[in-house]
Amino acid sequence: MNGDSDRGGRNAPHEDALAARTEMLPLEELVQHPAGPVTLDDREGVFAHSFKCASCQLEYVVMSWRRSRHRAANTYCPECGEVTEKMHWRACLSDSQELVTDGTCVEIFNVVPAGRDAELIDVPKTG
């Protein structure tokens, strides 16, 4: 998506926001986390990483126990099937570093799947 095609050289609003956000990243945000599963020892809380793809406009959420594991630069758009330019918002749903199952804290399993009508369509093969 070319931001200056019909705007006389001005960037599209999402491009301005991407540029502004990139310039303000603190150093700890740039640290890459090792690939692989996040364990309870790695847990920093419960975070909702919301994205909006600049290519297809899909809005989606990635839930994580890590504050900075998912970034626009390392997260694939599920529709485009590749890393694309995107907007990224992050919300901390819980700052508990321990898994709480008694209902007093928000956990990922409390928020997804959304609704009773969610249909399980893929199951990993065992054995």
Secondary structure, DSSP 8 states (H G I E B T S, - for coil): --TTTTTTT---HHHHHHHHHHHT--HHHH----SS---GGG---EEEEEEEETTT--EEEEEESSSSS--GGG-EETTTTEE--EEEEEEEEE--SS---SSSS--HHHHSS-STT----------
